[in-house]
C-alpha cells in the first residue's frame, strides 16, 4: 500500500513538470513559426513592391501588363532588353504578367 501511495505521489510531482516542459516546447515552436511567417510575409511584400515599381515605370497604359514596346521604351540596349523580355514572356503573348515580371526581375 505504501508503495502505491509513494508511486502516486511521485507521479503527481513529475507529470506537472512534464506538462510544463511540453508547453514551453510548444511556445518555442510557435514563436519560431511566427518568425518564419513574418520573414515570408516581408519577402512577399518586397517582391510585390518591386513588381509594382516596375509596372509604374514601364506600364504606360496602366493595364497591369507590360508589352514588348513598353518594355523597350527608354532602354539603351534594345537588343539585350528584347532578349530579356522574350525570355520572360513564357506564353509568347507579347506582354508580361506579374508572374512573368517577377521572373524578369529575378524574384
BELURQUI-V335213 format. One record per run of one state. SS is the DSSP state (hx for helix, st for strand, lp for the rest). FROM is the first residue (numbers start at 1). TO is the last residue. If there is no record, write none. Layout:
[[SS	FROM	TO] [SS	FROM	TO]]
//
This chain:
[[lp	1	1] [hx	2	58] [lp	59	65] [st	66	67] [hx	68	72] [lp	73	77] [hx	78	88] [lp	89	94] [st	95	96] [lp	97	97] [hx	98	104] [lp	105	107]]
//
